[in-house]
């Protein structure tokens, strides 16, 4: 359908009816500066000083930084990546305006919609409602409902996030949707069903987290197994990229958080969906999470207009992968001139556990006590390197220089270099000299490191986890098998976690070649290790399936052993005083017995 078929009357009605101030305000914070003139930070490019002007009377916008301008239609086209016709249709639908056509044009009544995204959104909205019904109203969903209730979620929170349950019968959803007149061909492209078995639901017997776009429409799903779960299942499953959903451009919880983010000029980035939900239930309703990816430029672009001159809080796990994610997020935020603070959670493994054990006041206090990223990095580098030696001080300083590089203010740079000197007892002149010549200093350090690597082997730990993933990289057909049994969280080796994340991203984005995987790896040592190992011919295709099976068993056995050791320690320290104490001890012993059986089962394979 050509754009000219929509009548000028309809276009004028859209432009006259749609409030450009309200529309733009959904994407960036605007402040009034007299009359009907509003200013804010440009949503098209990152900035800290407002140069984006919206004229409410003349109904246009213009950025004095990137020079983009136009009316509300061009704004929606740019922000939502829509065609001219789709942008008009979207605005008309929102305003309740009937679309009229010119030159005698009449749309085909048998043609339901021109926009694939709208059709998929309708499908996902309906599916989310059914999953929610199963959770709240049926015996099948009772197990999932008990799990989230025990984790402290209230009925109001469950309703707000429209949590659901996907039935264990994998054919049920296909039959239901076919009964609602969705074609088999359309459902096959929806992402809700297995590509190999088109009638089998991708999600089954899982707690379901609908993923909403910024308008509050369901566009994708995340699914979690419900404890106690079969160890062979992946703990988390997420929708892949779809016409209406790009995970690198979407944040879980953003539609619920955006008003609070705009008002408070603050945002909390978390690792998981449950983290976001727990923060929101505690009144910290400016929390969001990425969806299986690291923080991206698109995410920062999405929120920078709201938090300019505010604070970005990072609430990631304290393990190696979490620290790496924190470090990357700090640099990305600082490159966009955003202030960053780190939330270091204490008393529980995640926000939901802290909320349950200590209440919302405790979680709120921990957010209020977040530390500046510079303080966090100084502390982390002091733990990472032996800063009582010249070599350790050099390594710590060179890594810290990367953070200083990302800062946009010379005053901030100077202040942080002074902080480095004080923390590690360094002479300011030497630090400034090395910072000003950091490329050469880094090169000298790399030469020394390479010499050490030649003598001691690569820094990356080539253990069974990483060997298994490199084998999968050599025979990519095996990754589909591996990902049904393991997730990124199952790996303890940081390099293996990074490689798994890259494999998963390339797989879901359907750019699954070795070239793409190597291109996504941002660790030169890891790339060299992958190419060198594969080139050596150590992996033959007929061996990889055996290696995958061994890797899965190895990781699961280590995980079970760790759980068992923790349990043994709890049993050892347990004191029985009352009958209730004895009952709890018996429960721990029963749990140990089950773990022993699982370990023995893996040992037999």
C-alpha positions in Angstrom: 0.0 0.0 0.0 1.5 3.3 -1.1 1.6 6.2 1.4 -0.4 8.3 -1.0 -3.5 6.1 -0.4 -4.1 7.5 3.1 -6.1 10.7 2.8 -4.7 14.1 3.7 -7.8 14.4 6.0 -6.5 11.5 8.0 -2.9 12.7 8.1 -4.1 16.2 9.2 -6.3 14.6 11.9 -3.3 12.6 13.2 -1.1 15.7 13.3 -3.7 17.9 14.9 -4.9 15.4 17.5 -1.6 13.9 18.6 0.1 15.9 21.4 3.7 16.0 20.3 4.8 16.9 23.8 3.2 13.8 25.3 4.5 11.6 22.6 8.1 12.8 22.7 7.9 12.7 26.5 7.5 8.9 26.4 11.1 8.7 25.1 12.9 11.5 26.9 12.4 13.8 29.8 11.1 17.3 28.7 11.1 20.5 30.8 9.1 23.5 30.0 10.9 26.8 29.3 8.0 29.2 29.0 5.0 29.1 26.7 4.6 25.8 25.0 8.3 25.3 24.5 10.0 22.2 25.9 13.6 21.1 26.0 15.3 17.8 26.8 18.2 15.5 26.0 18.0 14.2 22.5 16.7 10.6 22.3 18.5 10.1 18.9 22.0 10.6 20.3 23.6 10.6 23.8 24.1 14.0 25.5 24.0 15.4 28.9 23.1 19.0 28.1 19.6 19.5 26.7 19.7 20.5 23.0 16.5 18.9 21.9 13.6 21.4 21.4 9.9 20.6 21.0 7.5 23.4 20.0 4.1 22.4 21.2 2.3 25.1 19.3 4.0 24.5 15.9 4.1 20.8 16.6 7.6 20.1 15.5 10.9 19.1 17.1 14.6 19.9 16.4 17.9 18.8 17.9 20.6 21.4 17.8 23.2 18.6 18.4 22.4 16.1 15.7 20.2 18.4 13.6 17.3 15.9 13.3 13.9 17.5 13.1 10.3 17.0 11.9 6.8 16.4 13.1 5.3 13.7 15.3 5.0 11.2 12.4 8.7 11.5 11.5 9.5 11.2 15.2 7.7 7.9 15.6 9.2 6.6 12.3 12.7 7.3 13.7 12.1 6.0 17.2 10.1 2.9 16.4 11.8 2.2 13.0 8.4 2.3 11.2 7.5 3.2 7.6 5.6 6.4 6.9 2.3 4.5 6.5 2.9 2.3 9.6 3.7 5.3 11.7 0.4 7.0 10.6 -1.6 3.9 11.3 0.0 3.5 14.8 -0.7 7.1 15.8 -4.2 7.0 14.3 -5.0 3.8 16.2 -3.8 5.3 19.5 -5.8 8.5 18.9 -9.0 6.5 17.9 -8.9 8.1 14.4 -10.5 6.2 11.5 -8.2 5.9 8.6 -9.7 7.1 5.3 -8.3 6.7 1.8 -8.2 8.7 -1.3 -8.6 8.1 -5.1 -11.2 5.5 -4.5 -8.7 3.1 -2.8 -10.3 0.5 -0.6 -8.1 -2.0 1.4 -8.8 -5.7 0.8 -11.2 -6.7 3.5 -9.6 -10.2 3.6 -6.2 -8.6 4.4 -6.1 -8.4 8.2 -3.1 -6.1 8.8 -0.1 -4.7 6.8 2.1 -4.7 9.9 3.5 -8.1 10.9 4.5 -6.7 14.3 0.9 -5.8 15.2 -0.2 -9.4 14.3 2.5 -10.9 16.5 1.7 -8.5 19.3 -2.0 -9.6 19.2 -0.8 -13.2 19.3 1.5 -12.7 22.2 -1.0 -10.6 24.2 -3.6 -13.4 23.9 -1.0 -16.0 24.8 0.1 -14.1 27.8 -3.5 -13.8 29.1 -3.9 -17.6 28.8 -0.6 -18.2 30.6 -1.7 -15.8 33.4 -5.1 -17.6 33.6 -3.3 -21.0 34.0 -1.1 -19.6 36.8 -3.9 -18.0 38.8 -6.9 -20.2 38.2 -5.9 -23.8 37.4 -4.5 -26.7 39.3 -1.7 -27.1 36.7 -0.3 -23.7 37.6 -0.4 -24.3 41.4 3.2 -25.4 41.6 4.4 -22.2 39.8 2.2 -20.0 42.0 3.4 -21.6 45.2 7.0 -21.0 44.0 6.7 -17.3 43.4 4.5 -16.8 46.5 7.2 -18.5 48.6 9.7 -16.1 47.1 7.7 -13.2 48.5 5.7 -12.0 45.5 2.3 -10.5 46.2 -0.8 -11.0 44.2 -0.6 -7.3 43.1 2.9 -7.8 41.8 1.9 -11.0 40.0 -1.0 -9.2 38.3 1.2 -6.1 37.5 3.8 -8.1 35.6 1.1 -10.6 34.2 3.2 -13.6 35.3 1.9 -16.9 33.9 2.4 -20.6 33.6 2.9 -22.5 30.3 1.1 -25.9 30.5 3.2 -29.1 30.5 1.2 -30.4 27.5 3.3 -29.1 24.7 0.6 -29.4 22.1 -2.1 -27.5 24.0 -1.1 -24.0 22.9 -1.0 -24.9 19.2 -4.5 -26.4 19.4 -5.8 -23.4 21.3 -4.4 -20.8 18.9 -5.5 -22.8 15.8 -9.0 -22.7 17.3 -8.7 -18.9 17.4 -8.2 -18.8 13.6 -4.4 -18.3 13.6 -3.0 -20.1 10.7 -0.4 -22.9 11.1 2.0 -21.0 8.8 1.7 -17.8 10.9 2.2 -19.8 14.2 5.3 -21.4 12.7 6.9 -18.0 12.3 5.8 -16.7 15.7 8.7 -18.0 17.8 6.2 -19.8 20.1 6.8 -23.3 18.7 9.6 -25.7 17.9 11.0 -25.3 14.4 11.6 -29.1 14.3 8.2 -30.0 15.7 5.8 -27.2 14.7 2.9 -28.2 16.9 5.1 -28.4 20.1 5.3 -25.3 22.2 8.7 -23.7 22.8 7.7 -23.1 26.4 6.2 -25.9 28.6 5.8 -26.4 32.3 7.5 -23.1 33.1 6.9 -20.0 35.0 6.3 -17.3 32.3 7.5 -13.7 32.3 5.9 -11.7 29.6 8.2 -9.1 28.0 6.6 -5.8 27.3 7.6 -3.1 24.8 7.7 0.6 25.9 4.0 0.9 25.2 3.1 -2.0 27.6 2.4 -4.5 24.9 3.5 -8.1 25.2 6.2 -8.8 22.5 8.1 -11.9 23.8 8.5 -14.3 26.8 11.0 -15.5 29.2 10.4 -18.9 30.9 11.9 -20.4 34.1 11.8 -24.0 35.2 10.0 -24.5 38.5 12.0 -26.0 41.3 12.6 -28.9 41.9 13.3 -29.3 38.2 14.8 -32.0 36.0 18.5 -31.1 35.9 18.5 -31.9 32.1 16.3 -28.8 31.5 17.7 -25.3 30.8 16.9 -23.1 33.8 15.9 -20.2 31.6 14.5 -19.9 28.0 14.0 -16.7 26.2 12.3 -15.7 22.9 14.7 -15.1 20.1 14.5 -11.9 18.0 11.2 -11.4 16.3 9.6 -8.7 14.0 8.2 -7.0 17.1 11.1 -7.8 19.5 14.8 -7.1 19.4 16.4 -8.1 22.7 19.4 -5.7 22.1 16.8 -2.9 22.1 14.5 -4.1 24.8 14.6 -3.9 28.6 12.5 -6.1 30.9 10.3 -3.9 33.1 10.9 -0.6 31.1 7.2 0.0 30.4 6.5 -0.1 34.2 9.7 1.8 35.1 9.9 4.7 32.6 7.7 7.2 34.5 9.7 6.6 37.7 13.0 6.8 35.8 11.9 10.1 34.2 10.8 11.5 37.6 13.8 10.3 39.7 16.4 10.6 36.9 17.7 7.2 38.0 17.7 3.7 36.8 18.7 0.3 38.2 20.1 -2.2 35.8 19.7 -5.8 37.1 20.7 -9.3 35.8 17.3 -11.1 35.9 13.5 -10.7 35.7 13.0 -11.7 39.3 15.5 -9.0 40.4 13.4 -6.4 38.6 10.2 -7.6 40.1 11.6 -7.7 43.6 12.9 -4.1 43.3 9.5 -2.9 42.0 7.6 -4.6 44.8 9.8 -2.8 47.3 8.9 0.6 45.8 12.2 0.8 43.8 10.2 0.9 40.6 12.9 2.3 38.3 14.6 -1.1 37.9 15.0 -2.9 34.6 17.0 -5.8 33.2 18.7 -6.7 29.9 17.4 -9.9 28.2 20.2 -12.4 27.8 22.6 -9.8 26.4 25.1 -7.4 27.9 24.2 -3.8 28.2 24.2 -2.3 24.6 24.5 1.1 22.9 20.8 0.7 22.1 19.9 0.3 25.7 21.9 3.4 26.7 20.3 5.4 23.9 16.9 4.2 25.2 17.4 5.6 28.7 19.9 8.4 28.4 17.3 11.1 27.8 15.7 10.2 31.1 18.7 9.9 33.3 21.0 12.7 32.0 22.4 14.5 35.1 21.0 11.6 37.1 22.4 8.2 38.2 22.7 4.8 36.7 22.7 2.0 39.4 24.2 -1.4 38.5 23.0 -4.4 40.5 24.8 -7.4 39.0 26.0 -10.6 40.6 29.3 -10.6 42.5 30.7 -13.6 40.7 33.3 -13.4 37.9 30.7 -13.0 35.1 28.8 -10.4 37.1 31.9 -8.3 37.8 32.8 -8.5 34.1 29.3 -7.3 33.2 29.6 -4.5 35.7 33.0 -3.4 34.3 31.7 -3.3 30.7 28.5 -1.4 31.8 30.5 1.2 33.7 32.7 2.0 30.6 29.6 2.1 28.3 27.7 4.5 30.6 30.7 6.7 31.2 31.3 7.0 27.5 27.8 8.5 27.3 28.6 10.8 30.2 26.3 9.0 32.7 27.1 8.9 36.4 27.3 5.3 37.7 26.9 3.8 41.2 27.3 0.1 42.2 24.8 -1.7 44.5 26.7 -4.3 46.5 23.9 -6.6 47.9 24.5 -8.2 51.3 22.5 -10.7 53.1 21.1 -12.7 50.2 22.0 -13.9 46.7 19.6 -11.6 45.0 17.1 -8.8 45.6 14.2 -11.2 46.0 15.9 -13.1 48.8 16.9 -9.9 50.6 13.3 -8.7 50.3 12.0 -11.9 51.7 14.5 -12.2 54.6 14.8 -8.6 55.7 12.0 -6.6 54.1 11.8 -3.7 51.6 13.4 -1.2 54.0 16.7 -3.2 54.0 16.8 -3.4 50.2 16.0 0.3 49.9 18.8 1.1 52.3 21.3 -1.0 50.3 20.4 1.0 47.1 20.8 4.2 49.0 24.2 3.1 50.1 25.4 2.3 46.6 29.0 3.4 45.9 30.5 5.4 43.1 31.9 3.3 40.3 35.4 4.8 40.8 35.4 3.6 44.5 34.1 0.1 43.4 36.9 -0.2 40.8 39.6 0.8 43.2 38.4 -1.8 45.6 38.1 -4.5 42.9 41.5 -3.8 41.5 43.0 -4.0 45.0 41.5 -7.5 45.3 42.5 -8.5 41.8 46.2 -7.5 41.8 49.0 -7.7 44.4 49.2 -3.9 44.8 52.0 -4.2 47.3 54.3 -5.0 44.3 55.4 -2.7 41.4 54.1 -5.2 38.9 50.7 -5.4 40.6 50.5 -1.6 40.8 51.2 -1.3 37.1 48.5 -3.7 36.1 46.0 -2.1 38.4 46.8 1.3 37.1 46.6 0.3 33.4 43.2 -1.3 33.9 42.0 1.8 35.8 43.2 4.0 32.9 40.6 2.4 30.7 37.9 3.7 33.1 39.5 7.2 33.1 39.6 7.1 29.3 35.8 6.7 29.3 35.2 9.8 31.4 34.0 12.8 29.5 35.3 15.5 31.9 38.9 16.5 32.4 38.2 17.4 36.0 36.8 13.9 36.6 39.8 12.4 35.0 42.2 14.4 37.2 40.2 13.6 40.3 40.2 9.8 39.6 43.9 9.7 38.9 44.5 11.4 42.3 42.2 8.7 43.9 44.3 6.0 42.2 47.5 7.5 43.6 46.1 7.7 47.2 44.7 4.1 47.0 47.9 2.4 45.9 50.5 4.8 47.2 51.7 6.0 43.8 53.5 9.2 42.9 51.2 11.6 40.9 53.9 12.5 38.5 54.6 8.9 37.5 50.9 8.1 37.2 50.2 11.1 35.0 53.3 10.3 32.9 52.0 6.7 32.4 48.5 7.9 31.7 49.6 10.4 29.1 51.7 7.6 27.5 49.2 4.8 28.3 49.5 3.2 24.9 53.2 2.7 25.3 52.8 1.7 28.9 50.1 -0.8 28.0 52.3 -2.1 25.2 55.2 -2.6 27.6 53.0 -4.4 30.0 51.6 -6.6 27.2 55.1 -7.5 26.2 55.9 -8.6 29.8 52.6 -10.4 30.0 53.2 -12.2 26.7 56.6 -13.3 28.0 54.9 -14.7 31.1 52.3 -16.4 28.9 55.1 -18.0 26.9 56.6 -19.4 30.0 53.4 -20.2 32.0 50.8 -20.7 29.3 47.9 -18.5 28.4 46.0 -16.6 31.1 42.8 -18.2 30.1 42.1 -21.4 32.0 41.6 -24.1 29.3 39.6 -26.5 31.5 36.9 -29.1 30.6 34.2 -26.4 30.4 36.1 -24.3 27.8 37.3 -27.4 25.9 33.7 -28.4 25.5 32.6 -25.0 24.2 35.5 -24.8 21.7 34.6 -28.3 20.5 31.0 -27.0 19.9 32.4 -24.0 18.0 34.3 -26.4 15.8 31.0 -28.3 15.1 28.2 -25.7 15.5 25.5 -28.3 14.9 26.1 -29.5 18.4 25.3 -26.2 20.1 21.6 -26.8 19.7 22.0 -29.9 21.8 24.2 -28.2 24.4 21.9 -25.2 24.9 19.0 -27.5 25.9 21.0 -28.8 28.8 23.2 -25.9 30.0 22.9 -22.2 30.4 25.5 -19.5 30.8 25.0 -19.6 34.6 26.1 -23.2 34.7 29.7 -22.4 33.7 32.2 -21.3 36.4 35.1 -20.5 34.0 34.8 -16.8 33.0 36.1 -17.4 29.5 33.6 -20.3 29.0 30.8 -18.0 30.2 31.9 -15.4 27.6 32.1 -17.9 24.8 28.7 -19.4 25.7 27.1 -15.9 25.7 28.5 -15.2 22.3 27.3 -18.6 20.9 23.8 -18.0 22.3 23.6 -14.5 20.9 24.7 -15.6 17.4 22.4 -18.6 17.5 19.3 -16.6 18.5 20.1 -13.9 16.0 20.6 -16.5 13.2 24.1 -15.3 12.3 25.6 -18.6 13.4 29.0 -19.0 11.7 32.5 -19.2 13.2 33.2 -15.9 11.5 30.4 -14.2 13.3 31.3 -15.9 16.6 34.9 -14.7 16.4 33.7 -11.2 15.5 31.5 -11.1 18.6 34.4 -12.2 20.9 36.0 -9.1 22.4 38.8 -11.0 24.1 41.8 -11.4 21.8 43.3 -14.2 23.9 40.1 -16.2 23.7 39.9 -15.7 19.9 43.5 -16.9 19.6 42.8 -19.9 21.8 39.7 -20.9 19.7 41.4 -20.6 16.3 44.5 -22.3 17.5 42.7 -25.2 19.0 40.4 -25.8 16.1 43.2 -25.4 13.6 45.2 -28.1 15.3 42.6 -30.6 14.2 42.2 -31.9 17.7 38.4 -32.0 17.3 36.9 -34.4 14.7 33.2 -34.0 14.0 32.3 -37.6 15.1 34.0 -36.9 18.5 32.2 -33.7 19.4 28.9 -35.3 20.4 30.8 -37.4 22.9 32.7 -34.3 24.2 29.4 -32.4 24.6 27.9 -35.2 26.7 31.1 -35.4 28.8 31.1 -31.6 29.3 27.4 -31.6 30.4 28.0 -34.4 32.9 31.2 -32.8 34.2 29.5 -29.4 34.8 26.4 -31.0 36.3 28.5 -33.2 38.6 30.6 -30.2 39.8 27.4 -28.2 40.4 25.9 -31.1 42.4 29.1 -31.5 44.3 29.1 -27.8 45.3 25.5 -28.1 46.4 26.3 -31.2 48.4 29.3 -29.7 50.1 27.2 -26.6 51.2 24.5 -28.9 52.4 27.0 -31.0 54.4 28.4 -27.9 56.0 24.8 -26.9 57.0 24.2 -30.3 58.4 27.5 -30.3 60.3 26.7 -26.9 61.9 23.0 -27.8 62.7 22.0 -27.9 66.4 18.9 -29.8 67.3 16.9 -28.4 70.3 13.3 -28.8 69.4 11.2 -31.3 67.4 10.9 -28.7 64.7 14.7 -28.5 64.5 14.8 -32.3 64.1 12.3 -32.1 61.3 14.3 -29.5 59.5 17.5 -31.6 59.9 15.6 -34.6 58.5 14.6 -32.5 55.5 18.3 -31.6 55.0 19.3 -35.2 55.2 16.6 -36.2 52.7 17.9 -33.4 50.3 21.4 -34.8 50.7 20.2 -38.3 49.9 18.6 -37.0 46.6 21.8 -35.1 45.7 23.8 -38.3 46.3 21.5 -40.2 44.0 21.9 -37.6 41.2 25.7 -37.6 41.6 25.8 -41.4 41.4 23.5 -41.3 38.3 25.9 -39.0 36.5 28.8 -41.2 37.5 27.3 -44.2 35.8 26.9 -42.4 32.4 
